[in-house]
């Protein structure tokens, strides 16, 4: 019985080895049958590219001046409308003038009284001086008369200052436009009590014959421009004329010029603020509007690769070159440096590839290192 069991076990072992050998042979045959994978490839060459880069922007008037009253009182007249174009010095509001006119009248009356007192003091001094010269009065009397004259002169000076202040206060009841521009909202109406401490200004006058457009670019983009130009000032000067895309998607007819760049990087966003200026002859641009600044970036004779050819791992960009190894075409991963600007469909390669290199142009994310390429 034991011999029979041993014989049966030996037979099963032999059968198992035969089965494994058969399976292994099939796997080897399958591996041998797997040939190179077909990929779309392209040989790279230098090209010229101009990329339009967009930056979110905020539009402001060249001057947005808050109009605040310098005296307190009740608004009696509203001389402008919201959105109206005004000139510098044009009357916009009138505050109740009655108390200020009365104060001016009082100050002028006080000045006349002071002048009269001065005239009397002058006569008294001259008379005392003659008597002193004749030896009739003492030196004390002369000095007393002179002091009275000086006090009268001081009183006249004070009265004149009071007239000036009252006159200025009366003039401040007529609130005029501080600049050429467009009137903003009018939160106060006739009858409202206003004054220098009101929380909201009477209005805002926007000088909009030229508009400031504020936008930001990343620190990396700004560094790229500074390296090319040599300094931040030179980088700003070398920026080409920029376009403005409005909120409705249309492009503003006037081009603008970038004037300044902030010397400080915003730590919360990692960006640098810039300011462009646009002429606004037709008043199409309004302070407070938004849009996009469009800056063309031109690259001369740089290698350009499709976005589908680039495998991105965080900050690392990789393409697969097709190289010859042991008589076969093999995918070899190669790290590249790309420009900070791209179209979303292409990358500008600054280093890592040379003219004539053949790369896998599509599906780079699925390519394995060392894969055979058909």
C-alpha positions as CSV (number, residue, x, y, z in Angstrom):
1,X,0.0,0.0,0.0
2,X,2.8,2.4,0.9
3,X,4.6,1.6,-2.3
4,X,1.4,2.4,-4.3
5,X,1.1,5.8,-2.5
6,X,4.7,6.7,-3.2
7,X,4.3,5.8,-6.8
8,X,1.1,7.9,-7.1
9,X,2.9,10.9,-5.5
10,X,5.8,10.6,-7.9
11,X,3.4,10.6,-10.9
12,X,1.6,13.7,-9.6
13,X,4.9,15.5,-9.1
14,X,6.0,14.7,-12.7
15,X,2.7,15.9,-14.0
16,X,3.0,19.2,-12.1
17,X,6.4,19.9,-13.4
18,X,5.2,19.3,-16.9
19,X,2.3,21.7,-16.4
20,X,4.6,24.4,-15.0
21,X,7.0,24.0,-17.8
22,X,4.2,24.3,-20.3
23,X,2.9,27.5,-18.7
24,X,6.4,29.0,-18.5
25,X,6.9,28.2,-22.2
26,X,3.7,30.0,-23.1
27,X,4.7,33.1,-21.1
28,X,8.1,33.2,-22.8
29,X,6.3,32.8,-26.1
30,X,3.9,35.7,-25.2
31,X,6.8,38.0,-24.2
32,X,8.6,37.2,-27.4
33,X,5.4,38.0,-29.3
34,X,5.1,41.5,-27.7
35,X,7.0,43.8,-30.1
36,X,7.6,47.5,-29.9
37,X,4.6,49.8,-29.1
38,X,3.5,52.2,-31.8
39,X,3.9,55.9,-30.8
40,X,3.5,59.2,-32.6
41,X,7.0,60.7,-32.7
42,X,8.4,64.0,-34.0
43,X,11.9,65.4,-34.6
44,X,12.2,68.8,-32.9
45,X,13.6,71.9,-34.5
46,X,13.8,75.6,-33.5
47,X,10.8,77.8,-34.2
48,X,9.5,81.3,-33.5
49,X,6.5,81.6,-31.1
50,X,4.5,84.6,-29.9
51,X,2.4,83.7,-26.8
52,X,-0.4,86.0,-25.6
53,X,-0.3,85.9,-21.8
54,X,-3.3,87.2,-19.8
55,X,-3.4,88.7,-16.4
56,X,-6.4,89.7,-14.4
57,X,-6.6,93.5,-14.1
58,X,-8.4,96.2,-12.2
59,X,-9.1,99.6,-13.9
60,X,-8.8,102.9,-12.0
61,X,-8.9,106.5,-13.0
62,X,-5.7,108.4,-13.1
63,X,-7.0,110.3,-10.2
64,X,-10.0,109.2,-8.0
65,X,-10.5,112.2,-5.8
66,X,-12.9,112.1,-2.9
67,X,-14.9,115.4,-2.6
68,X,-15.4,116.3,1.1
69,X,-16.9,119.5,2.5
70,X,-14.6,121.8,4.5
71,X,-17.5,123.4,6.5
72,X,-20.6,122.0,8.1
73,X,-24.1,122.8,7.0
74,X,-27.2,121.8,5.1
75,X,-27.0,121.0,1.4
76,X,-29.0,123.6,-0.4
77,X,-28.1,122.9,-4.1
78,X,-26.9,119.9,-6.1
79,X,-25.3,121.2,-9.3
80,X,-24.2,117.9,-10.9
81,X,-25.5,114.5,-11.8
82,X,-24.0,111.1,-11.5
83,X,-21.7,110.2,-14.4
84,X,-21.5,113.9,-15.5
85,X,-18.2,115.1,-16.9
86,X,-17.0,118.1,-15.0
87,X,-14.1,120.6,-15.3
88,X,-11.7,121.7,-12.6
89,X,-13.3,124.5,-10.6
90,X,-16.9,123.8,-11.7
91,X,-19.5,124.2,-8.9
92,X,-20.8,120.9,-7.7
93,X,-22.6,121.5,-4.4
94,X,-23.7,124.5,-2.4
95,X,-24.0,124.4,1.4
96,X,-26.3,126.8,3.3
97,X,-24.5,130.1,3.2
98,X,-26.6,132.2,5.5
99,X,-24.7,131.6,8.8
100,X,-21.3,132.0,7.0
101,X,-22.4,135.2,5.3
102,X,-23.5,136.5,8.7
103,X,-20.2,135.6,10.2
104,X,-18.4,137.4,7.4
105,X,-20.6,140.5,7.9
106,X,-19.8,140.5,11.6
107,X,-16.0,140.1,11.0
108,X,-16.1,143.0,8.5
109,X,-17.9,145.2,11.0
110,X,-15.4,144.3,13.7
111,X,-12.6,145.3,11.3
112,X,-14.2,148.7,10.7
113,X,-14.5,149.3,14.4
114,X,-10.8,148.3,14.9
115,X,-9.8,150.6,12.1
116,X,-11.7,153.4,13.8
117,X,-10.0,152.7,17.2
118,X,-6.6,152.6,15.4
119,X,-7.3,156.0,13.9
120,X,-8.2,157.4,17.3
121,X,-5.1,155.9,18.9
122,X,-3.0,157.3,16.1
123,X,-4.3,160.8,16.8
124,X,-3.9,160.5,20.5
125,X,-0.3,159.4,20.1
126,X,0.6,162.2,17.7
127,X,-1.0,164.8,20.1
128,X,0.9,163.3,23.1
129,X,4.1,163.3,21.1
130,X,3.8,167.1,20.4
131,X,3.1,167.8,24.1
132,X,6.0,165.6,25.1
133,X,8.3,167.6,22.7
134,X,7.1,170.8,24.4
135,X,7.8,169.3,27.8
136,X,4.1,169.4,28.9
137,X,3.7,165.7,29.5
138,X,6.0,163.0,30.9
139,X,7.7,160.1,29.1
140,X,5.2,157.8,30.9
141,X,2.3,159.5,29.1
142,X,4.1,159.2,25.8
143,X,4.8,155.4,26.2
144,X,1.2,154.8,27.4
145,X,-0.1,156.5,24.3
146,X,2.2,154.5,22.1
147,X,1.1,151.2,23.7
148,X,-2.5,152.1,23.1
149,X,-1.6,152.7,19.4
150,X,0.2,149.3,19.2
151,X,-2.9,147.6,20.8
152,X,-5.1,149.2,18.2
153,X,-2.9,148.0,15.4
154,X,-3.0,144.5,16.8
155,X,-6.7,144.6,17.0
156,X,-6.9,145.6,13.3
157,X,-4.7,142.7,12.4
158,X,-6.9,140.3,14.3
159,X,-10.0,141.7,12.7
160,X,-8.5,141.3,9.3
161,X,-7.6,137.6,10.1
162,X,-11.2,137.1,11.2
163,X,-12.5,138.5,7.9
164,X,-10.2,136.2,6.0
165,X,-11.4,133.2,7.9
166,X,-15.0,134.1,7.5
167,X,-14.5,134.8,3.8
168,X,-12.8,131.4,3.4
169,X,-15.6,129.6,5.3
170,X,-18.2,131.3,3.1
171,X,-16.3,130.3,-0.1
172,X,-16.1,126.7,1.2
173,X,-19.9,126.5,1.1
174,X,-19.5,126.4,-2.7
175,X,-17.9,122.9,-3.3
176,X,-16.1,122.8,-6.6
177,X,-14.6,120.0,-8.6
178,X,-10.9,119.5,-7.8
179,X,-10.0,118.2,-11.3
180,X,-11.4,117.4,-14.7
181,X,-13.2,114.1,-14.6
182,X,-16.4,112.2,-14.2
183,X,-18.8,112.5,-11.2
184,X,-19.3,109.3,-9.2
185,X,-22.3,108.4,-7.0
186,X,-24.1,111.1,-5.1
187,X,-25.1,109.7,-1.7
188,X,-26.4,113.0,-0.3
189,X,-29.4,115.0,-1.5
190,X,-30.6,118.5,-0.9
191,X,-31.4,119.0,2.8
192,X,-28.8,116.6,4.1
193,X,-26.6,117.8,6.9
194,X,-22.9,117.4,5.8
195,X,-19.5,118.3,7.2
196,X,-15.8,117.5,7.2
197,X,-16.3,114.4,9.3
198,X,-19.0,112.7,7.2
199,X,-18.2,109.0,6.7
200,X,-18.9,109.0,3.0
201,X,-17.7,111.7,0.7
202,X,-20.1,113.9,-1.2
203,X,-18.9,112.2,-4.4
204,X,-15.7,111.0,-6.2
205,X,-14.3,112.7,-9.3
206,X,-12.4,110.3,-11.5
207,X,-9.9,111.8,-13.9
208,X,-10.4,109.3,-16.7
209,X,-8.8,110.8,-19.7
210,X,-6.1,108.3,-18.9
211,X,-6.8,105.1,-17.0
212,X,-4.4,103.1,-14.8
213,X,-4.7,99.3,-15.2
214,X,-3.3,97.3,-12.3
215,X,-2.3,93.6,-12.8
216,X,0.1,91.1,-11.3
217,X,2.5,88.5,-12.7
218,X,4.2,85.7,-10.8
219,X,7.6,86.1,-9.3
220,X,9.0,83.5,-11.7
221,X,7.7,85.4,-14.7
222,X,9.1,88.7,-13.4
223,X,12.5,87.1,-12.7
224,X,12.6,85.7,-16.3
225,X,12.1,89.2,-17.6
226,X,14.7,90.7,-15.3
227,X,17.3,88.2,-16.3
228,X,16.7,88.9,-19.9
229,X,16.8,92.7,-19.4
230,X,19.4,93.0,-16.7
231,X,17.2,95.0,-14.2
232,X,13.6,95.5,-13.1
233,X,13.5,99.0,-14.6
234,X,14.9,97.8,-18.0
235,X,12.5,94.8,-17.9
236,X,9.5,97.2,-17.6
237,X,10.8,99.4,-20.4
238,X,11.3,96.4,-22.7
239,X,7.8,95.2,-22.3
240,X,5.9,95.6,-25.6
241,X,2.6,97.6,-25.9
242,X,-0.1,95.7,-24.1
243,X,-3.8,95.1,-24.9
244,X,-6.8,95.2,-22.6
245,X,-9.5,92.6,-22.8
246,X,-12.8,94.0,-21.4
247,X,-15.3,92.1,-19.3
248,X,-17.5,91.3,-22.4
249,X,-14.5,89.6,-24.1
250,X,-13.9,92.4,-26.5
251,X,-10.5,94.0,-27.0
252,X,-10.1,97.6,-26.2
253,X,-9.1,99.6,-29.3
254,X,-6.2,101.5,-27.6
255,X,-3.0,99.8,-26.6
256,X,-1.3,100.6,-23.3
257,X,2.1,101.0,-21.9
258,X,3.4,99.4,-18.7
259,X,4.9,102.2,-16.6
260,X,5.9,100.7,-13.3
261,X,6.4,97.5,-11.4
262,X,6.3,97.1,-7.6
263,X,9.7,96.4,-6.0
264,X,8.0,94.2,-3.4
265,X,6.7,90.6,-3.9
266,X,3.3,90.0,-2.3
267,X,4.1,87.2,0.1
268,X,0.4,86.0,0.2
269,X,0.2,85.5,-3.6
270,X,3.9,85.3,-4.7
271,X,3.2,87.9,-7.3
272,X,4.5,91.3,-8.4
273,X,2.1,94.2,-9.1
274,X,2.5,96.3,-12.3
275,X,0.7,99.3,-13.7
276,X,-0.2,100.1,-17.3
277,X,-1.7,103.3,-18.6
278,X,-4.3,103.5,-21.3
279,X,-5.7,106.6,-23.1
280,X,-9.4,106.9,-22.7
281,X,-10.6,109.5,-25.2
282,X,-14.1,108.2,-25.6
283,X,-14.7,107.5,-21.9
284,X,-15.3,103.8,-22.6
285,X,-13.2,102.7,-19.6
286,X,-14.6,103.3,-16.1
287,X,-12.9,103.4,-12.8
288,X,-13.6,100.2,-10.8
289,X,-14.0,98.0,-13.9
290,X,-12.1,94.8,-14.4
291,X,-10.6,93.0,-17.4
292,X,-7.4,91.2,-18.5
293,X,-4.1,92.7,-19.6
294,X,-2.8,90.8,-22.6
295,X,1.0,90.9,-23.1
296,X,2.6,89.2,-26.1
297,X,5.8,87.2,-25.3
298,X,8.0,86.3,-28.3
299,X,10.5,83.5,-28.3
300,X,13.0,83.4,-31.2
301,X,14.3,80.1,-32.5
302,X,13.4,77.9,-29.5
303,X,12.4,74.3,-29.5
304,X,8.6,73.8,-29.2
305,X,7.0,70.5,-28.1
306,X,3.4,69.5,-27.8
307,X,1.9,69.5,-24.3
308,X,1.0,65.9,-24.8
309,X,4.7,65.1,-25.1
310,X,5.5,66.4,-21.6
311,X,5.1,64.4,-18.4
312,X,4.9,66.7,-15.4
313,X,5.9,65.6,-11.9
314,X,5.3,68.7,-9.7
315,X,8.0,71.1,-10.9
316,X,9.8,68.6,-13.1
317,X,9.0,68.4,-16.8
318,X,10.1,65.3,-18.7
319,X,9.9,64.1,-22.3
320,X,10.8,60.7,-23.8
321,X,13.5,60.8,-26.4
322,X,13.7,57.9,-28.9
323,X,17.2,56.5,-28.8
324,X,19.0,53.4,-30.3
325,X,20.0,50.7,-27.9
326,X,21.2,47.3,-28.9
327,X,19.7,47.8,-32.3
328,X,16.3,48.8,-31.0
329,X,14.4,52.0,-30.6
330,X,13.9,52.7,-26.9
331,X,12.1,55.5,-24.9
332,X,14.5,57.4,-22.7
333,X,13.2,59.9,-20.2
334,X,14.8,63.3,-20.4
335,X,14.2,66.3,-18.1
336,X,13.7,69.6,-19.8
337,X,13.5,73.2,-18.7
338,X,10.5,75.1,-20.1
339,X,9.7,78.8,-20.4
340,X,7.3,80.2,-17.7
341,X,4.8,80.9,-20.5
342,X,2.9,78.4,-22.5
343,X,-0.2,78.2,-24.7
344,X,-1.7,75.2,-22.9
345,X,-1.1,73.2,-26.1
346,X,2.7,73.6,-26.4
347,X,5.7,74.2,-24.2
348,X,8.7,76.3,-25.1
349,X,11.9,74.3,-24.2
350,X,14.8,76.3,-23.0
351,X,17.2,73.4,-22.3
352,X,17.3,69.6,-22.4
353,X,16.6,69.0,-26.1
354,X,18.6,69.9,-29.2
355,X,17.7,70.1,-32.9
356,X,17.0,66.8,-34.5
357,X,16.1,64.9,-31.3
358,X,13.2,62.6,-31.8
359,X,10.6,62.5,-29.0
360,X,7.3,60.7,-28.3
361,X,4.8,63.4,-29.2
362,X,1.7,62.0,-27.6
363,X,0.7,60.1,-24.5
364,X,3.9,60.8,-22.5
365,X,2.1,60.1,-19.3
366,X,1.6,56.4,-20.3
367,X,5.2,55.8,-21.5
368,X,7.4,53.6,-19.5
369,X,11.2,54.1,-19.2
370,X,12.9,51.8,-21.7
371,X,9.8,50.9,-23.6
372,X,10.4,49.7,-27.1
373,X,9.2,52.2,-29.7
374,X,7.8,51.4,-33.1
